[in-house]
Amino acid sequence: TLNISEAADGLILAWEYNTDLFEAQTIERMAGHFEVLLSSLLTSPELDVYAHELVTPQERELLLNTWNDTA
């Protein structure tokens, strides 16, 4: 669950999750993806939502080239 509350200097996002199902690193990665998406939406609101990225360029490189290196 993502809880969002308003604060004097912005928003506070708090993630609640079942620790029996998810590791903290998984939720941290998911929160990072959410941050990348929000940043992209704010930077380029004219784009279709499906055109926005969820991962950083570094993570994209890792996913597509490092972990997918099957040659």
MOPENOR-V635622 format. One record per pair of residues at least 6 apart in sequence whose C-alpha atoms are under 8 Angstrom apart, sorted by sequence separation. I is the first residue (numbers start at 1). GAP is how many residues later the second one is. D is the distance in whole Angstrom. If there is no record, write none. Layout:
BEGIN
i/gap/d
I/GAP/D
I/GAP/D
END
This chain:
BEGIN
i/gap/d
5/6/6
6/6/6
41/6/8
4/7/7
5/7/5
4/8/6
5/8/7
41/8/8
3/9/8
4/9/5
3/10/6
4/10/6
2/11/7
3/11/5
41/11/7
2/12/6
3/12/6
15/12/8
40/12/6
2/13/5
3/13/8
40/13/7
1/14/6
2/14/6
1/15/5
37/15/6
1/16/6
37/16/6
36/17/7
37/17/5
36/18/6
37/18/8
36/19/6
34/20/7
36/20/7
33/21/5
33/22/6
32/23/8
33/23/8
END
